């Protein structure tokens, strides 16, 4: 009798599979990966490579994608990489990380601080990930790893971009000019994140519409007539002319633009003269200009030309000595977050980390060449959000928070990375379903 009951039990197990344990949740998959990812982050932090020199960084990212099944193309637009993972019919999502560091010494005193040096503009200086690109890369790797482990929950294509030279505004253009969309297809959505030096780790901030500005560098060559410093009446002093130009440029925003328009005109450098008692015949001004709208940008250019010419004429200079204004043909365009996509991201982020941790952001006059991926003829809907990175200890201490590009900036790696991956994966899953 016992033998018969045992046979019946075996037959029932064969006919009806015993229930397996519940599959791990998204949160569990991500959390279990954090130790590996923090080690990856520290390695990248200790080995920064500046713009157009990201050879080892790109190789490390490419290797991570290859190990989990991505088809990877390397050296695409400089050291750019493109990772493709196809998982059935569905939307294509482009997710970009930048890879380059900055030529500056680190002063954080972290146990894993960068001690690397680089030759830059004829000088030997330190190198540091002071803009958070090491967090960007690690979150990007972690997102890819989580999405591969959850392949049964989505259908579509992931297009992961490792972009060089963001800090000099060149990398996105390099990759697009190299035929990114022509070779790999046009994505349905594009997304990226940027480390925030003011938002606490564990939170994000995002807004729709313009979030970052057109950024461009303008050079002004100011001419004059040189003379001895003791005989200024025999000169037309370009230092004086340049000084007047600097002051009058400040009236463009306050008097030429509508009060509701946004623009910044900063003279970052003045170069001229060689000695105390020599009035030179030339001075160079270097400007950075930030705007959002095309018509505002064009008006700023127009007023710069008018101001420079007017002051030179008033100084008595002839046509052969009018200031020379150089505006490069290329510039970093303003980043525009597509409102519908922002709403989707907010909803996904609220699901992932809680609505209270999804903050409203305000536009900034910073620049980010990620904007270019959404401004081709294809008009790909794109979004860039701010990932909170400020360590809780720094907030409790009440100390002044260092900004990006500061030698004292550092994030909370574990919390920042986990938050970014949670938001990214939930957003991707929702977009794939939607």
Buried (B, 14 or more C-beta within 10 A) or exposed (E): EEEEEEEEEEEEEEEEEEEEEEEEEBBEBBBEBBEEBBEBBBEBBBBBBBBBBBBEBBBBBBEBBEEBEBEBBBBBBBBBBBBBBBBEEBBBBBBBBBBBBBBBBBBBEEEBBBEBEBEBEEEEBBBBBBBBBBBBBBBBBBBBBBBBBBEEBBBBBBBBBBBBBBBEBBBBBBBBEBEBBEEBEBBBBBBBBBBBBEBBBBBBBBBBEBBBBBBBBBBBBBBBBBBEEEEEEEBBBBBBBBBBBBEBBEEBBEEBBEEEBBBEBEBEEBEBBEEEEEBBBBBBBBBBBBBBBEEBBEBBBEBBBEBBBEBBEEBEBEEEBBBEBEBEEEBBBBBBBBEEBBEBBBBBBBBBBEEEBBBEBEBBBBBBBBBBBBBEEEEBBBBBBBBBBBBEEBEEEEEEBBEBBBBBBBBBBBBBBBBBBBBBBBBBBBBBEE
